[in-house]
Amino acid sequence: MKEVQAALKFREKLGIKGDEAAELSRKAKRMFSMTLTEGAISSFLFAYSKAKNENVKKLLSNYEEYKNLEKEEGEWGLIAAFLIKEALSDMKLDGDLVNLMNKLHEKDVRMKVERATLRYLEALGKVLDAYS
């Protein structure tokens, strides 16, 4: 249930409630139906590097900052950076961006990361539904 705990932590840090939670839930569900295509991986890598190179707590400090980042990075934005970071951490797959990019282009690694990330996305959708 660490996926649910991570989703709760994410929701709590963003301070989301009501209509905002419902909107984010819809986005999480839409992303849940996607797979990690090459484009999504590229978007994630950019967002991940941004989250990793900046103070993640600051990025997660409030919903306004999330919305600003989302406008810059598209739907994968910070949600992807947060969720995939959790998935990669579970898999002990962390490190510099170039190494990470090479690993994600290996089909078996990409599939494992995709499955782990989908678990987090599913948990986030359920948590947000509960609060919307």
N, CA, C and O atoms as a GROMACS GRO file, in nm:
protein
  528
    1MET      N    1   0.081  -0.119   0.000
    1MET     CA    2   0.000   0.000   0.000
    1MET      C    3   0.086   0.127   0.000
    1MET      O    4   0.037   0.237   0.025
    2LYS      N    5   0.217   0.110  -0.028
    2LYS     CA    6   0.303   0.229  -0.032
    2LYS      C    7   0.262   0.323  -0.145
    2LYS      O    8   0.289   0.443  -0.139
    3GLU      N    9   0.196   0.267  -0.250
    3GLU     CA   10   0.148   0.352  -0.358
    3GLU      C   11   0.042   0.449  -0.306
    3GLU      O   12   0.043   0.568  -0.339
    4VAL      N   13  -0.050   0.398  -0.223
    4VAL     CA   14  -0.157   0.482  -0.168
    4VAL      C   15  -0.097   0.586  -0.074
    4VAL      O   16  -0.139   0.702  -0.074
    5GLN      N   17   0.000   0.545   0.007
    5GLN     CA   18   0.066   0.640   0.098
    5GLN      C   19   0.135   0.751   0.019
    5GLN      O   20   0.128   0.868   0.058
    6ALA      N   21   0.201   0.714  -0.092
    6ALA     CA   22   0.268   0.815  -0.175
    6ALA      C   23   0.165   0.910  -0.236
    6ALA      O   24   0.187   1.031  -0.242
    7ALA      N   25   0.053   0.855  -0.280
    7ALA     CA   26  -0.052   0.938  -0.340
    7ALA      C   27  -0.111   1.034  -0.236
    7ALA      O   28  -0.136   1.151  -0.265
    8LEU      N   29  -0.133   0.983  -0.115
    8LEU     CA   30  -0.186   1.068  -0.008
    8LEU      C   31  -0.088   1.180   0.024
    8LEU      O   32  -0.127   1.295   0.044
    9LYS      N   33   0.041   1.144   0.030
    9LYS     CA   34   0.145   1.243   0.059
    9LYS      C   35   0.146   1.352  -0.050
    9LYS      O   36   0.158   1.470  -0.021
   10PHE      N   37   0.132   1.308  -0.176
   10PHE     CA   38   0.132   1.400  -0.289
   10PHE      C   39   0.011   1.494  -0.279
   10PHE      O   40   0.025   1.615  -0.294
   11ARG      N   41  -0.106   1.437  -0.254
   11ARG     CA   42  -0.229   1.517  -0.243
   11ARG      C   43  -0.218   1.617  -0.127
   11ARG      O   44  -0.257   1.733  -0.139
   12GLU      N   45  -0.163   1.569  -0.017
   12GLU     CA   46  -0.149   1.654   0.102
   12GLU      C   47  -0.053   1.770   0.075
   12GLU      O   48  -0.079   1.884   0.114
   13LYS      N   49   0.059   1.742   0.009
   13LYS     CA   50   0.157   1.846  -0.018
   13LYS      C   51   0.100   1.952  -0.112
   13LYS      O   52   0.130   2.070  -0.099
   14LEU      N   53   0.017   1.908  -0.206
   14LEU     CA   54  -0.042   2.004  -0.297
   14LEU      C   55  -0.160   2.077  -0.234
   14LEU      O   56  -0.201   2.182  -0.282
   15GLY      N   57  -0.214   2.021  -0.127
   15GLY     CA   58  -0.328   2.083  -0.060
   15GLY      C   59  -0.451   2.088  -0.149
   15GLY      O   60  -0.524   2.188  -0.149
   16ILE      N   61  -0.475   1.981  -0.225
   16ILE     CA   62  -0.586   1.982  -0.322
   16ILE      C   63  -0.715   1.937  -0.256
   16ILE      O   64  -0.715   1.849  -0.170
   17LYS      N   65  -0.824   1.998  -0.298
   17LYS     CA   66  -0.953   1.953  -0.249
   17LYS      C   67  -1.062   1.993  -0.348
   17LYS      O   68  -1.039   2.072  -0.440
   18GLY      N   69  -1.181   1.937  -0.328
   18GLY     CA   70  -1.298   1.973  -0.409
   18GLY      C   71  -1.279   1.956  -0.558
   18GLY      O   72  -1.235   1.851  -0.605
   19ASP      N   73  -1.314   2.061  -0.634
   19ASP     CA   74  -1.311   2.056  -0.780
   19ASP      C   75  -1.170   2.028  -0.832
   19ASP      O   76  -1.153   1.958  -0.932
   20GLU      N   77  -1.070   2.084  -0.764
   20GLU     CA   78  -0.931   2.063  -0.808
   20GLU      C   79  -0.896   1.914  -0.800
   20GLU      O   80  -0.829   1.861  -0.888
   21ALA      N   81  -0.941   1.848  -0.693
   21ALA     CA   82  -0.913   1.705  -0.678
   21ALA      C   83  -0.984   1.626  -0.787
   21ALA      O   84  -0.927   1.531  -0.841
   22ALA      N   85  -1.107   1.662  -0.819
   22ALA     CA   86  -1.182   1.592  -0.924
   22ALA      C   87  -1.112   1.607  -1.059
   22ALA      O   88  -1.102   1.511  -1.136
   23GLU      N   89  -1.064   1.729  -1.087
   23GLU     CA   90  -0.996   1.754  -1.214
   23GLU      C   91  -0.866   1.673  -1.222
   23GLU      O   92  -0.835   1.612  -1.325
   24LEU      N   93  -0.790   1.674  -1.113
   24LEU     CA   94  -0.664   1.600  -1.111
   24LEU      C   95  -0.690   1.450  -1.120
   24LEU      O   96  -0.611   1.377  -1.181
   25SER      N   97  -0.799   1.404  -1.061
   25SER     CA   98  -0.835   1.263  -1.069
   25SER      C   99  -0.862   1.222  -1.213
   25SER      O  100  -0.818   1.117  -1.259
   26ARG      N  101  -0.935   1.307  -1.284
   26ARG     CA  102  -0.964   1.278  -1.426
   26ARG      C  103  -0.834   1.270  -1.505
   26ARG      O  104  -0.818   1.183  -1.591
   27LYS      N  105  -0.742   1.361  -1.477
   27LYS     CA  106  -0.613   1.359  -1.548
   27LYS      C  107  -0.535   1.233  -1.515
   27LYS      O  108  -0.475   1.172  -1.603
   28ALA      N  109  -0.536   1.194  -1.388
   28ALA     CA  110  -0.464   1.072  -1.347
   28ALA      C  111  -0.522   0.952  -1.419
   28ALA      O  112  -0.449   0.864  -1.465
   29LYS      N  113  -0.656   0.946  -1.429
   29LYS     CA  114  -0.720   0.833  -1.498
   29LYS      C  115  -0.685   0.833  -1.646
   29LYS      O  116  -0.662   0.727  -1.704
   30ARG      N  117  -0.681   0.951  -1.706
   30ARG     CA  118  -0.646   0.961  -1.848
   30ARG      C  119  -0.502   0.914  -1.868
   30ARG      O  120  -0.472   0.841  -1.963
   31MET      N  121  -0.413   0.955  -1.777
   31MET     CA  122  -0.274   0.912  -1.788
   31MET      C  123  -0.262   0.763  -1.761
   31MET      O  124  -0.177   0.695  -1.820
   32PHE      N  125  -0.346   0.712  -1.672
   32PHE     CA  126  -0.342   0.570  -1.639
   32PHE      C  127  -0.371   0.486  -1.762
   32PHE      O  128  -0.320   0.375  -1.775
   33SER      N  129  -0.453   0.539  -1.854
   33SER     CA  130  -0.487   0.462  -1.973
   33SER      C  131  -0.377   0.471  -2.079
   33SER      O  132  -0.382   0.401  -2.180
   34MET      N  133  -0.277   0.558  -2.056
   34MET     CA  134  -0.167   0.572  -2.152
   34MET      C  135  -0.056   0.472  -2.117
   34MET      O  136  -0.054   0.413  -2.009
   35THR      N  137   0.033   0.454  -2.210
   35THR     CA  138   0.155   0.378  -2.179
   35THR      C  139   0.273   0.472  -2.194
   35THR      O  140   0.259   0.583  -2.246
   36LEU      N  141   0.389   0.429  -2.147
   36LEU     CA  142   0.507   0.515  -2.156
   36LEU      C  143   0.564   0.509  -2.298
   36LEU      O  144   0.660   0.438  -2.326
   37THR      N  145   0.502   0.586  -2.387
   37THR     CA  146   0.552   0.596  -2.524
   37THR      C  147   0.683   0.673  -2.521
   37THR      O  148   0.721   0.730  -2.418
   38GLU      N  149   0.753   0.674  -2.636
   38GLU     CA  150   0.879   0.750  -2.642
   38GLU      C  151   0.855   0.896  -2.604
   38GLU      O  152   0.935   0.955  -2.531
   39GLY      N  153   0.744   0.954  -2.652
   39GLY     CA  154   0.714   1.094  -2.622
   39GLY      C  155   0.692   1.115  -2.474
   39GLY      O  156   0.740   1.212  -2.416
   40ALA      N  157   0.617   1.023  -2.412
   40ALA     CA  158   0.589   1.036  -2.269
   40ALA      C  159   0.718   1.021  -2.189
   40ALA      O  160   0.739   1.092  -2.090
   41ILE      N  161   0.805   0.929  -2.232
   41ILE     CA  162   0.934   0.911  -2.163
   41ILE      C  163   1.016   1.040  -2.172
   41ILE      O  164   1.076   1.082  -2.073
   42SER      N  165   1.017   1.101  -2.290
   42SER     CA  166   1.093   1.226  -2.305
   42SER      C  167   1.036   1.334  -2.216
   42SER      O  168   1.111   1.406  -2.149
   43SER      N  169   0.902   1.347  -2.212
   43SER     CA  170   0.839   1.448  -2.126
   43SER      C  171   0.873   1.420  -1.981
   43SER      O  172   0.905   1.511  -1.905
   44PHE      N  173   0.864   1.292  -1.944
   44PHE     CA  174   0.896   1.256  -1.806
   44PHE      C  175   1.041   1.291  -1.772
   44PHE      O  176   1.068   1.351  -1.667
   45LEU      N  177   1.133   1.255  -1.860
   45LEU     CA  178   1.274   1.279  -1.831
   45LEU      C  179   1.301   1.426  -1.808
   45LEU      O  180   1.380   1.464  -1.721
   46PHE      N  181   1.237   1.511  -1.888
   46PHE     CA  182   1.255   1.654  -1.870
   46PHE      C  183   1.200   1.698  -1.734
   46PHE      O  184   1.266   1.770  -1.660
   47ALA      N  185   1.078   1.653  -1.703
   47ALA     CA  186   1.016   1.690  -1.575
   47ALA      C  187   1.094   1.632  -1.457
   47ALA      O  188   1.112   1.698  -1.355
   48TYR      N  189   1.140   1.508  -1.474
   48TYR     CA  190   1.215   1.441  -1.367
   48TYR      C  191   1.345   1.516  -1.339
   48TYR      O  192   1.382   1.538  -1.224
   49SER      N  193   1.414   1.556  -1.447
   49SER     CA  194   1.541   1.627  -1.427
   49SER      C  195   1.514   1.761  -1.359
   49SER      O  196   1.594   1.805  -1.276
   50LYS      N  197   1.403   1.824  -1.394
   50LYS     CA  198   1.368   1.952  -1.333
   50LYS      C  199   1.338   1.932  -1.184
   50LYS      O  200   1.384   2.009  -1.100
   51ALA      N  201   1.260   1.829  -1.153
   51ALA     CA  202   1.225   1.802  -1.013
   51ALA      C  203   1.349   1.762  -0.933
   51ALA      O  204   1.362   1.797  -0.816
   52LYS      N  205   1.439   1.690  -0.999
   52LYS     CA  206   1.557   1.642  -0.929
   52LYS      C  207   1.659   1.754  -0.908
   52LYS      O  208   1.727   1.759  -0.806
   53ASN      N  209   1.667   1.843  -1.005
   53ASN     CA  210   1.767   1.950  -0.998
   53ASN      C  211   1.721   2.069  -0.916
   53ASN      O  212   1.803   2.153  -0.879
   54GLU      N  213   1.593   2.076  -0.886
   54GLU     CA  214   1.542   2.185  -0.803
   54GLU      C  215   1.496   2.125  -0.672
   54GLU      O  216   1.497   2.004  -0.654
   55ASN      N  217   1.456   2.210  -0.582
   55ASN     CA  218   1.408   2.164  -0.453
   55ASN      C  219   1.268   2.106  -0.471
   55ASN      O  220   1.172   2.180  -0.493
   56VAL      N  221   1.256   1.973  -0.462
   56VAL     CA  222   1.129   1.906  -0.486
   56VAL      C  223   1.022   1.955  -0.389
   56VAL      O  224   0.906   1.972  -0.426
   57LYS      N  225   1.061   1.979  -0.264
   57LYS     CA  226   0.962   2.028  -0.166
   57LYS      C  227   0.904   2.161  -0.212
   57LYS      O  228   0.785   2.187  -0.194
   58LYS      N  229   0.988   2.246  -0.270
   58LYS     CA  230   0.939   2.375  -0.319
   58LYS      C  231   0.841   2.352  -0.433
   58LYS      O  232   0.736   2.417  -0.439
   59LEU      N  233   0.874   2.260  -0.525
   59LEU     CA  234   0.786   2.234  -0.638
   59LEU      C  235   0.652   2.178  -0.592
   59LEU      O  236   0.548   2.202  -0.654
   60LEU      N  237   0.654   2.103  -0.482
   60LEU     CA  238   0.532   2.042  -0.432
   60LEU      C  239   0.462   2.127  -0.327
   60LEU      O  240   0.362   2.085  -0.269
   61SER      N  241   0.515   2.247  -0.302
   61SER     CA  242   0.466   2.323  -0.186
   61SER      C  243   0.322   2.370  -0.199
   61SER      O  244   0.252   2.380  -0.098
   62ASN      N  245   0.277   2.398  -0.318
   62ASN     CA  246   0.136   2.436  -0.331
   62ASN      C  247   0.084   2.410  -0.471
   62ASN      O  248   0.160   2.391  -0.566
   63TYR      N  249  -0.047   2.409  -0.481
   63TYR     CA  250  -0.111   2.372  -0.607
   63TYR      C  251  -0.082   2.474  -0.718
   63TYR      O  252  -0.074   2.436  -0.835
   64GLU      N  253  -0.066   2.601  -0.683
   64GLU     CA  254  -0.037   2.702  -0.785
   64GLU      C  255   0.094   2.670  -0.856
   64GLU      O  256   0.103   2.679  -0.978
   65GLU      N  257   0.196   2.633  -0.778
   65GLU     CA  258   0.324   2.599  -0.840
   65GLU      C  259   0.309   2.476  -0.929
   65GLU      O  260   0.370   2.468  -1.036
   66TYR      N  261   0.228   2.379  -0.885
   66TYR     CA  262   0.204   2.260  -0.968
   66TYR      C  263   0.139   2.302  -1.100
   66TYR      O  264   0.181   2.257  -1.207
   67LYS      N  265   0.037   2.389  -1.092
   67LYS     CA  266  -0.034   2.429  -1.214
   67LYS      C  267   0.060   2.502  -1.309
   67LYS      O  268   0.054   2.483  -1.430
   68ASN      N  269   0.149   2.587  -1.254
   68ASN     CA  270   0.245   2.657  -1.340
   68ASN      C  271   0.339   2.559  -1.408
   68ASN      O  272   0.368   2.572  -1.527
   69LEU      N  273   0.387   2.462  -1.332
   69LEU     CA  274   0.477   2.362  -1.391
   69LEU      C  275   0.402   2.280  -1.495
   69LEU      O  276   0.456   2.248  -1.600
   70GLU      N  277   0.277   2.247  -1.465
   70GLU     CA  278   0.199   2.166  -1.558
   70GLU      C  279   0.184   2.238  -1.691
   70GLU      O  280   0.191   2.176  -1.797
   71LYS      N  281   0.162   2.370  -1.687
   71LYS     CA  282   0.150   2.446  -1.811
   71LYS      C  283   0.279   2.435  -1.892
   71LYS      O  284   0.275   2.423  -2.015
   72GLU      N  285   0.392   2.439  -1.823
   72GLU     CA  286   0.521   2.430  -1.892
   72GLU      C  287   0.546   2.290  -1.949
   72GLU      O  288   0.594   2.276  -2.061
   73GLU      N  289   0.513   2.188  -1.871
   73GLU     CA  290   0.555   2.052  -1.906
   73GLU      C  291   0.444   1.967  -1.968
   73GLU      O  292   0.472   1.855  -2.009
   74GLY      N  293   0.323   2.016  -1.975
   74GLY     CA  294   0.215   1.935  -2.027
   74GLY      C  295   0.164   1.840  -1.919
   74GLY      O  296   0.204   1.850  -1.803
   75GLU      N  297   0.075   1.749  -1.958
   75GLU     CA  298   0.009   1.664  -1.859
   75GLU      C  299   0.104   1.578  -1.777
   75GLU      O  300   0.076   1.550  -1.660
   76TRP      N  301   0.216   1.536  -1.835
   76TRP     CA  302   0.304   1.449  -1.757
   76TRP      C  303   0.368   1.527  -1.644
   76TRP      O  304   0.380   1.477  -1.533
   77GLY      N  305   0.408   1.650  -1.673
   77GLY     CA  306   0.461   1.743  -1.574
   77GLY      C  307   0.504   1.685  -1.441
   77GLY      O  308   0.575   1.584  -1.436
   78LEU      N  309   0.462   1.749  -1.337
   78LEU     CA  310   0.508   1.713  -1.203
   78LEU      C  311   0.448   1.582  -1.153
   78LEU      O  312   0.513   1.510  -1.078
   79ILE      N  313   0.326   1.551  -1.196
   79ILE     CA  314   0.266   1.424  -1.153
   79ILE      C  315   0.357   1.310  -1.198
   79ILE      O  316   0.388   1.220  -1.120
   80ALA      N  317   0.398   1.314  -1.324
   80ALA     CA  318   0.486   1.208  -1.376
   80ALA      C  319   0.618   1.206  -1.302
   80ALA      O  320   0.668   1.100  -1.265
   81ALA      N  321   0.676   1.324  -1.282
   81ALA     CA  322   0.805   1.329  -1.213
   81ALA      C  323   0.793   1.266  -1.075
   81ALA      O  324   0.878   1.187  -1.034
   82PHE      N  325   0.686   1.302  -1.004
   82PHE     CA  326   0.667   1.249  -0.869
   82PHE      C  327   0.642   1.098  -0.871
   82PHE      O  328   0.707   1.023  -0.799
   83LEU      N  329   0.546   1.055  -0.953
   83LEU     CA  330   0.507   0.915  -0.952
   83LEU      C  331   0.618   0.824  -1.004
   83LEU      O  332   0.645   0.718  -0.947
   84ILE      N  333   0.683   0.866  -1.112
   84ILE     CA  334   0.787   0.780  -1.168
   84ILE      C  335   0.909   0.780  -1.077
   84ILE      O  336   0.978   0.679  -1.067
   85LYS      N  337   0.934   0.893  -1.009
   85LYS     CA  338   1.044   0.895  -0.912
   85LYS      C  339   1.020   0.791  -0.804
   85LYS      O  340   1.112   0.720  -0.763
   86GLU      N  341   0.893   0.782  -0.757
   86GLU     CA  342   0.859   0.682  -0.656
   86GLU      C  343   0.880   0.541  -0.712
   86GLU      O  344   0.937   0.455  -0.645
   87ALA      N  345   0.835   0.518  -0.835
   87ALA     CA  346   0.849   0.386  -0.898
   87ALA      C  347   0.996   0.349  -0.916
   87ALA      O  348   1.036   0.236  -0.888
   88LEU      N  349   1.076   0.445  -0.962
   88LEU     CA  350   1.219   0.419  -0.983
   88LEU      C  351   1.288   0.391  -0.851
   88LEU      O  352   1.377   0.306  -0.843
   89SER      N  353   1.247   0.463  -0.748
   89SER     CA  354   1.305   0.443  -0.616
   89SER      C  355   1.275   0.300  -0.568
   89SER      O  356   1.363   0.233  -0.512
   90ASP      N  357   1.153   0.254  -0.589
   90ASP     CA  358   1.117   0.116  -0.554
   90ASP      C  359   1.207   0.016  -0.624
   90ASP      O  360   1.247  -0.085  -0.567
   91MET      N  361   1.239   0.046  -0.749
   91MET     CA  362   1.318  -0.045  -0.831
   91MET      C  363   1.468  -0.024  -0.813
   91MET      O  364   1.549  -0.090  -0.878
   92LYS      N  365   1.505   0.069  -0.724
   92LYS     CA  366   1.646   0.104  -0.701
   92LYS      C  367   1.711   0.151  -0.831
   92LYS      O  368   1.830   0.129  -0.854
   93LEU      N  369   1.631   0.216  -0.916
   93LEU     CA  370   1.681   0.269  -1.043
   93LEU      C  371   1.686   0.420  -1.031
   93LEU      O  372   1.589   0.488  -1.066
   94ASP      N  373   1.795   0.472  -0.983
   94ASP     CA  374   1.805   0.616  -0.972
   94ASP      C  375   1.943   0.653  -1.024
   94ASP      O  376   2.026   0.565  -1.049
   95GLY      N  377   1.968   0.778  -1.039
   95GLY     CA  378   2.100   0.818  -1.084
   95GLY      C  379   2.092   0.934  -1.180
   95GLY      O  380   1.990   1.003  -1.187
   96ASP      N  381   2.200   0.954  -1.255
   96ASP     CA  382   2.201   1.070  -1.343
   96ASP      C  383   2.107   1.047  -1.461
   96ASP      O  384   2.070   0.934  -1.493
   97LEU      N  385   2.068   1.157  -1.524
   97LEU     CA  386   1.967   1.156  -1.628
   97LEU      C  387   2.007   1.073  -1.749
   97LEU      O  388   1.924   1.000  -1.804
   98VAL      N  389   2.133   1.082  -1.791
   98VAL     CA  390   2.178   1.007  -1.908
   98VAL      C  391   2.167   0.857  -1.883
   98VAL      O  392   2.117   0.784  -1.968
   99ASN      N  393   2.212   0.812  -1.766
   99ASN     CA  394   2.203   0.671  -1.730
   99ASN      C  395   2.057   0.627  -1.726
   99ASN      O  396   2.022   0.520  -1.775
  100LEU      N  397   1.973   0.711  -1.667
  100LEU     CA  398   1.830   0.681  -1.656
  100LEU      C  399   1.767   0.670  -1.795
  100LEU      O  400   1.687   0.580  -1.820
  101MET      N  401   1.802   0.762  -1.884
  101MET     CA  402   1.746   0.760  -2.019
  101MET      C  403   1.786   0.631  -2.091
  101MET      O  404   1.703   0.568  -2.157
  102ASN      N  405   1.913   0.593  -2.079
  102ASN     CA  406   1.958   0.469  -2.142
  102ASN      C  407   1.883   0.349  -2.087
  102ASN      O  408   1.841   0.261  -2.163
  103LYS      N  409   1.865   0.345  -1.955
  103LYS     CA  410   1.793   0.233  -1.893
  103LYS      C  411   1.648   0.227  -1.941
  103LYS      O  412   1.596   0.119  -1.970
  104LEU      N  413   1.582   0.345  -1.949
  104LEU     CA  414   1.440   0.347  -1.989
  104LEU      C  415   1.420   0.307  -2.134
  104LEU      O  416   1.310   0.269  -2.173
  105HIS      N  417   1.525   0.314  -2.214
  105HIS     CA  418   1.512   0.271  -2.353
  105HIS      C  419   1.531   0.120  -2.368
  105HIS      O  420   1.509   0.066  -2.476
  106GLU      N  421   1.572   0.052  -2.261
  106GLU     CA  422   1.576  -0.094  -2.263
  106GLU      C  423   1.434  -0.143  -2.238
  106GLU      O  424   1.372  -0.106  -2.138
  107LYS      N  425   1.384  -0.225  -2.328
  107LYS     CA  426   1.242  -0.263  -2.324
  107LYS      C  427   1.199  -0.323  -2.190
  107LYS      O  428   1.095  -0.285  -2.137
  108ASP      N  429   1.278  -0.416  -2.136
  108ASP     CA  430   1.236  -0.481  -2.010
  108ASP      C  431   1.232  -0.382  -1.894
  108ASP      O  432   1.143  -0.389  -1.810
  109VAL      N  433   1.329  -0.289  -1.890
  109VAL     CA  434   1.331  -0.189  -1.783
  109VAL      C  435   1.212  -0.095  -1.800
  109VAL      O  436   1.143  -0.062  -1.703
  110ARG      N  437   1.188  -0.052  -1.924
  110ARG     CA  438   1.076   0.040  -1.951
  110ARG      C  439   0.943  -0.023  -1.909
  110ARG      O  440   0.857   0.044  -1.852
  111MET      N  441   0.927  -0.152  -1.938
  111MET     CA  442   0.802  -0.221  -1.901
  111MET      C  443   0.786  -0.229  -1.750
  111MET      O  444   0.676  -0.211  -1.699
  112LYS      N  445   0.896  -0.256  -1.677
  112LYS     CA  446   0.889  -0.261  -1.531
  112LYS      C  447   0.854  -0.124  -1.472
  112LYS      O  448   0.771  -0.114  -1.382
  113VAL      N  449   0.918  -0.020  -1.526
  113VAL     CA  450   0.890   0.116  -1.478
  113VAL      C  451   0.746   0.153  -1.510
  113VAL      O  452   0.677   0.214  -1.429
  114GLU      N  453   0.701   0.114  -1.629
  114GLU     CA  454   0.563   0.144  -1.668
  114GLU      C  455   0.465   0.078  -1.572
  114GLU      O  456   0.370   0.142  -1.527
  115ARG      N  457   0.486  -0.050  -1.540
  115ARG     CA  458   0.394  -0.119  -1.448
  115ARG      C  459   0.396  -0.055  -1.309
  115ARG      O  460   0.291  -0.035  -1.248
  116ALA      N  461   0.516  -0.022  -1.260
  116ALA     CA  462   0.526   0.041  -1.128
  116ALA      C  463   0.458   0.178  -1.128
  116ALA      O  464   0.388   0.213  -1.033
  117THR      N  465   0.479   0.254  -1.234
  117THR     CA  466   0.420   0.387  -1.242
  117THR      C  467   0.268   0.379  -1.251
  117THR      O  468   0.197   0.459  -1.189
  118LEU      N  469   0.217   0.283  -1.326
  118LEU     CA  470   0.071   0.266  -1.337
  118LEU      C  471   0.010   0.234  -1.202
  118LEU      O  472  -0.102   0.277  -1.173
  119ARG      N  473   0.081   0.159  -1.118
  119ARG     CA  474   0.030   0.132  -0.982
  119ARG      C  475   0.015   0.263  -0.905
  119ARG      O  476  -0.083   0.284  -0.834
  120TYR      N  477   0.117   0.350  -0.919
  120TYR     CA  478   0.109   0.479  -0.850
  120TYR      C  479  -0.002   0.566  -0.907
  120TYR      O  480  -0.073   0.634  -0.833
  121LEU      N  481  -0.017   0.565  -1.040
  121LEU     CA  482  -0.123   0.645  -1.101
  121LEU      C  483  -0.261   0.596  -1.057
  121LEU      O  484  -0.350   0.676  -1.029
  122GLU      N  485  -0.277   0.466  -1.051
  122GLU     CA  486  -0.405   0.409  -1.008
  122GLU      C  487  -0.435   0.450  -0.864
  122GLU      O  488  -0.547   0.488  -0.831
  123ALA      N  489  -0.333   0.442  -0.779
  123ALA     CA  490  -0.350   0.480  -0.638
  123ALA      C  491  -0.384   0.629  -0.629
  123ALA      O  492  -0.470   0.667  -0.549
  124LEU      N  493  -0.317   0.712  -0.709
  124LEU     CA  494  -0.345   0.856  -0.705
  124LEU      C  495  -0.489   0.883  -0.747
  124LEU      O  496  -0.557   0.965  -0.685
  125GLY      N  497  -0.535   0.815  -0.852
  125GLY     CA  498  -0.673   0.831  -0.896
  125GLY      C  499  -0.772   0.797  -0.786
  125GLY      O  500  -0.870   0.869  -0.765
  126LYS      N  501  -0.747   0.687  -0.716
  126LYS     CA  502  -0.837   0.644  -0.607
  126LYS      C  503  -0.836   0.744  -0.492
  126LYS      O  504  -0.940   0.778  -0.436
  127VAL      N  505  -0.716   0.791  -0.456
  127VAL     CA  506  -0.704   0.886  -0.345
  127VAL      C  507  -0.775   1.016  -0.380
  127VAL      O  508  -0.848   1.071  -0.298
  128LEU      N  509  -0.754   1.065  -0.501
  128LEU     CA  510  -0.817   1.191  -0.541
  128LEU      C  511  -0.968   1.177  -0.550
  128LEU      O  512  -1.042   1.269  -0.514
  129ASP      N  513  -1.015   1.061  -0.598
  129ASP     CA  514  -1.160   1.037  -0.603
  129ASP      C  515  -1.220   1.046  -0.463
  129ASP      O  516  -1.328   1.101  -0.445
  130ALA      N  517  -1.149   0.991  -0.366
  130ALA     CA  518  -1.199   0.990  -0.229
  130ALA      C  519  -1.213   1.131  -0.173
  130ALA      O  520  -1.293   1.156  -0.083
  131TYR      N  521  -1.134   1.224  -0.227
  131TYR     CA  522  -1.136   1.361  -0.175
  131TYR      C  523  -1.215   1.457  -0.263
  131TYR      O  524  -1.226   1.575  -0.231
  132SER      N  525  -1.269   1.406  -0.376
  132SER     CA  526  -1.342   1.499  -0.465
  132SER      C  527  -1.490   1.496  -0.438
  132SER      O  528  -1.566   1.567  -0.504
   0.00000   0.00000   0.00000
